[in-house]
Structures are given as structure tokens and as C-alpha cells.
Amino acid sequence: MAGFETLLDRIVDNMPGKDVADPDRVDEYCPPDLPKTTFQAAVRGLFGRCPSCGKGRMFPRLLKPVEICPTCGQDWTAQQADDFPAYVAIIMTGHILAPVIIFMINETDFSMWTNLAIIIILGLILLGSLLQPAKGAIIAMQWWMGLHGFEKPPRPPLAGTSDNVQDHR
């Protein structure tokens, strides 16, 4: 599968108007605007943004995350998303396509081959579009929870809490 990822990365990198950030270059330092919850970190990763600052791009290529955020300098080399994003994308694709398949088979008069072609094309489009957001969200959650070599980031205070109130967990 590595060859396929490399081919897609080359296609995406060569698109006109594509502004690829140099992962080795750190622009002006911007103190990170840390997320307050795991959900907020995951949403930042879902949209392809650095979970630490919310501004830098997480993916300069299709599925290859940056090593260091060009905005806040967060090191992302410890990430180990492995196959989990693919499992998430497959499960989501199956749940989205199941009602579509049932509708197509019961309510349309398409031939079996037409149904098969439509289902395969929709499945590939959904999988392709869900892989990067799933990987970004999983990397963000790993970072927020301090898993796989990431150091847990400091937790900003939640809105409406004061410094003198003790946290009872």
C-alpha cells in the first residue's frame, strides 16, 4: 500500500495552487492555543489542523503528517496511528453505504452491474475522503491523552472554573 500512498502524494503535491509548508521550517513562534477538551483536540485534527495551536496544517501530503508544526513547533514524530484510521474509515463507510445499498436494491430498477459499479465508486470516494480526517483525529487524541510517546500537554482551565476550586475526580 506504500506505493499507492506515494503515487497519491505525488499527484496531490503537483496540483497547481498547492501551498506546501516546509516541515523543517518553523515560522514565527506562536504560543499554542491549547484545546480545553479531548473533543476539541479531535475536531482540530479532523479538519487537518495542528491540535496544539489550531492554526498549522497537520498534513502537507495526503496521509503523511508533518514532523513539526510550522506554527507552534509541536513535535508530531511520536504519532503511531498505524491502521486504526483505516478501520474507522471502513466502519463509517459501511454505516453510510448500508442504507444507500438497501435503497438502491429495493427501489431502483438498475441492473446488478450498475448497482455494483455505483456502490464501488461511492465506497472508494467515501474511504478516500474519510482517511485523512480519521487519521488527524486519532493523532490528536493520542497527543491529548499522552499516548505512544507523546507528553501530556498542560491542561488549560475550563471556562467558569476558578483557581481556588479543587478538582474532585
C-alpha positions as CSV (number, residue, x, y, z in Angstrom):
1,M,0.0,0.0,0.0
2,A,3.0,2.3,0.4
3,G,3.4,2.6,-3.4
4,F,-0.2,3.8,-3.7
5,E,0.2,6.4,-0.9
6,T,3.4,7.7,-2.6
7,L,1.6,8.0,-6.0
8,L,-1.3,9.9,-4.4
9,D,1.1,12.1,-2.5
10,R,2.9,13.0,-5.8
11,I,-0.4,13.7,-7.5
12,V,-1.6,16.0,-4.7
13,D,1.8,17.7,-4.3
14,N,1.9,18.6,-8.1
15,M,-1.5,20.2,-8.1
16,P,-1.5,23.8,-9.2
17,G,-2.0,26.4,-6.4
18,K,-0.9,23.9,-3.8
19,D,1.0,25.6,-1.0
20,V,3.1,23.0,0.7
21,A,4.6,24.0,4.0
22,D,8.2,23.0,4.6
23,P,8.1,20.7,7.7
24,D,11.6,21.7,8.7
25,R,10.9,25.4,8.8
26,V,9.3,26.9,11.8
27,D,7.7,30.2,11.1
28,E,7.3,32.9,13.7
29,Y,6.7,31.2,17.1
30,C,3.0,31.4,18.1
31,P,2.2,30.2,21.6
32,P,-0.2,27.3,21.3
33,D,-3.9,27.9,21.9
34,L,-4.3,24.5,23.7
35,P,-7.7,22.8,23.4
36,K,-9.7,22.5,26.5
37,T,-11.1,19.0,25.9
38,T,-10.3,15.8,24.0
39,F,-13.2,16.5,21.7
40,Q,-11.8,20.0,20.8
41,A,-8.4,18.4,20.0
42,A,-10.0,15.7,17.9
43,V,-12.0,18.3,15.9
44,R,-8.9,20.2,15.1
45,G,-7.2,17.0,13.9
46,L,-10.4,16.1,12.0
47,F,-10.1,19.4,10.0
48,G,-6.4,18.8,9.3
49,R,-5.2,21.5,11.7
50,C,-2.5,21.1,14.4
51,P,-4.3,20.0,17.6
52,S,-1.9,22.1,19.7
53,C,-2.3,25.5,18.2
54,G,-5.3,25.0,15.8
55,K,-3.5,27.0,13.1
56,G,-0.8,25.0,11.4
57,R,-1.5,22.3,8.8
58,M,-1.3,18.8,10.1
59,F,-0.9,17.1,6.6
60,P,1.3,18.7,3.9
61,R,0.7,15.5,1.9
62,L,-2.3,13.1,1.7
63,L,-1.7,10.9,4.7
64,K,1.8,12.0,5.9
65,P,1.6,14.2,8.9
66,V,4.2,17.0,9.5
67,E,7.1,16.2,11.7
68,I,7.0,19.6,13.4
69,C,4.1,22.1,13.3
70,P,5.3,25.1,11.3
71,T,3.3,27.5,13.6
72,C,3.8,26.3,17.2
73,G,6.7,23.9,16.9
74,Q,4.9,20.9,18.3
75,D,6.8,17.6,17.5
76,W,4.5,15.1,15.8
77,T,7.1,12.3,15.2
78,A,5.8,10.2,18.1
79,Q,2.4,9.6,16.5
80,Q,1.5,6.0,15.8
81,A,-1.9,5.9,14.2
82,D,-1.0,2.8,12.3
83,D,-4.1,1.0,10.9
84,F,-6.7,2.5,13.2
85,P,-7.7,5.4,10.9
86,A,-8.4,2.8,8.1
87,Y,-10.6,0.8,10.5
88,V,-12.5,3.9,11.5
89,A,-13.0,5.0,7.8
90,I,-14.2,1.5,6.8
91,I,-16.7,1.3,9.6
92,M,-18.0,4.8,8.8
93,T,-18.2,4.0,5.1
94,G,-20.1,0.8,5.8
95,H,-22.6,2.6,8.0
96,I,-23.1,5.4,5.4
97,L,-23.4,3.0,2.5
98,A,-25.7,0.4,4.0
99,P,-28.9,2.4,3.7
100,V,-27.9,3.5,0.2
101,I,-27.3,0.0,-0.9
102,I,-30.7,-1.2,0.6
103,F,-32.5,1.7,-1.1
104,M,-30.8,1.0,-4.5
105,I,-31.6,-2.7,-4.5
106,N,-35.2,-2.3,-3.3
107,E,-36.3,1.0,-5.0
108,T,-34.4,1.3,-8.3
109,D,-34.6,-0.7,-11.5
110,F,-30.8,-0.7,-12.1
111,S,-29.2,-3.8,-13.3
112,M,-26.9,-5.7,-10.9
113,W,-23.8,-4.4,-12.7
114,T,-25.0,-0.8,-12.5
115,N,-25.7,-1.2,-8.8
116,L,-22.3,-2.8,-8.2
117,A,-20.5,0.0,-10.2
118,I,-22.3,2.7,-8.2
119,I,-21.6,1.1,-4.9
120,I,-17.9,0.5,-5.6
121,I,-17.4,4.1,-6.8
122,L,-19.2,5.5,-3.8
123,G,-17.3,3.3,-1.4
124,L,-13.9,4.3,-2.8
125,I,-14.9,8.0,-2.7
126,L,-16.0,7.7,0.9
127,L,-13.0,5.8,2.0
128,G,-10.7,8.3,0.3
129,S,-12.4,11.3,1.8
130,L,-12.6,9.8,5.4
131,L,-9.0,8.5,5.8
132,Q,-7.2,11.8,6.4
133,P,-9.8,13.3,8.8
134,A,-9.8,10.0,10.8
135,K,-6.0,10.0,11.0
136,G,-5.9,13.6,12.1
137,A,-8.5,13.0,14.9
138,I,-6.7,9.9,16.1
139,I,-3.3,11.6,16.2
140,A,-4.9,14.5,18.1
141,M,-6.5,12.2,20.7
142,Q,-3.2,10.3,21.1
143,W,-1.4,13.6,21.8
144,W,-4.1,14.9,24.2
145,M,-4.1,11.7,26.2
146,G,-0.3,11.4,26.2
147,L,-0.2,8.0,24.4
148,H,2.6,6.5,22.3
149,G,5.5,8.7,23.4
150,F,3.6,12.0,23.5
151,E,4.0,14.0,26.6
152,K,0.6,15.1,28.0
153,P,0.1,18.8,27.3
154,P,-0.7,21.1,30.1
155,R,-4.5,21.4,30.6
156,P,-5.9,24.9,30.3
157,P,-8.5,25.8,32.8
158,L,-12.1,25.2,31.7
159,A,-14.4,28.2,31.4
160,G,-16.3,29.1,34.5
161,T,-13.8,27.4,36.9
162,S,-11.7,29.3,39.4
163,D,-8.1,28.5,40.5
164,N,-9.1,28.0,44.2
165,V,-11.7,25.3,43.4
166,Q,-10.2,21.8,43.8
167,D,-10.9,19.2,41.1
168,H,-12.7,16.2,42.6
169,R,-12.3,13.2,40.2
